[in-house]
Amino acid sequence: MEVMVSDVSTNKSVRVEIAPNHTVGSILETVVNGLGLPRDRAYSLVLGGKELGPETYPNTVQSMGIRDGDQMDIISRPIGGL
């Protein structure tokens, strides 16, 4: 199956082939590589208005209800904080 992921800051998109046993973390890694995003930032995927943050990275596509043809966004997350 395939999902489309868009970077909201650059308006670039990438299609990603996924399987039900892939994890959210593996999808994120593929998208970061595919879009050539800087590795010194933290990122999250957004699906249906819900942020898929670090706590979801071990979860599978199937357990998260991600379906063929879904549109997702990737957003940069702040690191640290003051």
N, C-alpha and C positions, 0 to 999 in steps of 0.2 A: 504494500500500500504506500501511498505517497501523501505528504503534507507540504504546504507552502508556508515558509517562514519569512516574515518581512522585518527588516531593521527599521524601526520608526525614526531613527536619527539620520539615516542616510537614504532612506527610500529604496534600498536594495533588497532584493528577494532571492531566495534559493529554494528549490524543490528538494525534498529529502525523502529517500526511500526508507521506510521503516517496517518493522515486523512487530507482531504483538508482544514478543519477549524483549524488545529493546527497552532500555531505560530512558527516563527523561534526561538524565545526565549524559547519556550517549548521544541523544538527539542534539542537546545543547552543544556538545563538543563538535559534532559534525557541522552545525550551523556556524559556530564561531570560525571554524576552519574554512568553510565554504564562502563566507562573506569576508574573510580576511580581517576580522576584528582584532583589535589589540588584546593581547593576553594579560595585560596588567590591570584589567578591569574585571569586575564580577558581573555576570549576566543572569537574567531570568527569562523564561519563556512565559508568554501570556496566551491563554486559550479561553475564549468566550468571556473575556473580562476578568478571569481569575489568574493571578500570578502563580506560576509553578516555581516556587523558590527552592532553596537548597534542601529543605526537608523532603521534597518530592523527587529528588534526583535518583534515588535507588528504585523508585516505583516504575513498573512497566507500563508500556503503552496501553495494554489491555486493562490493567487495574485503574488507570487514570481516565479511561473512556475516550481515548484519542482515536479518531476514526479516519478512514481513507478520505482524502479531500479536505480535511480540516485546515483552516487558516490560523496561523499563530503569528505572534509578534515576538521579537527579542528586544529586551530593554536592558540598558546598563543600570546596575545597582550600585548605590554608594557603598564604599568600603570604609569601615571605621566610623568615626563620627566625633565631632566636637560641637 
